[in-house]
């Protein structure tokens, strides 16, 4: 069973609640994993875009960072 056509959802992949409203959906695990991966990637893109807006251009060399960190922790 490797594609959606192989699954029998009894004519609907939805599960309804007591009020006959769609409340859950059944889908293959691969499809679920793809949705989750795409959502995580989208969140990463949004965070990157936010960080880029706030970037003032200041940079610190890693060696300077380590030196300052060592001094601050001493």
ChimeraX attribute file (.defattr): number of C-alpha atoms within 10 A of each C-alpha:
attribute: neighborCount
match mode: 1-to-1
recipient: residues
	/A:1	7
	/A:2	8
	/A:3	9
	/A:4	12
	/A:5	8
	/A:6	8
	/A:7	12
	/A:8	9
	/A:9	13
	/A:10	7
	/A:11	6
	/A:12	9
	/A:13	14
	/A:14	15
	/A:15	12
	/A:16	12
	/A:17	10
	/A:18	7
	/A:19	7
	/A:20	8
	/A:21	10
	/A:22	12
	/A:23	11
	/A:24	11
	/A:25	11
	/A:26	11
	/A:27	13
	/A:28	12
	/A:29	9
	/A:30	12
	/A:31	12
	/A:32	11
	/A:33	11
	/A:34	11
	/A:35	12
	/A:36	12
	/A:37	12
	/A:38	11
	/A:39	12
	/A:40	12
	/A:41	12
	/A:42	12
	/A:43	12
	/A:44	12
	/A:45	12
	/A:46	12
	/A:47	12
	/A:48	11
	/A:49	12
	/A:50	11
	/A:51	11
	/A:52	11
	/A:53	9
	/A:54	8
	/A:55	10
	/A:56	8
	/A:57	6
	/A:58	5
	/A:59	7
	/A:60	7
	/A:61	8
	/A:62	9
	/A:63	9
	/A:64	10
	/A:65	11
	/A:66	11
	/A:67	11
	/A:68	12
	/A:69	11
	/A:70	10
	/A:71	9
	/A:72	8
	/A:73	6
	/A:74	6
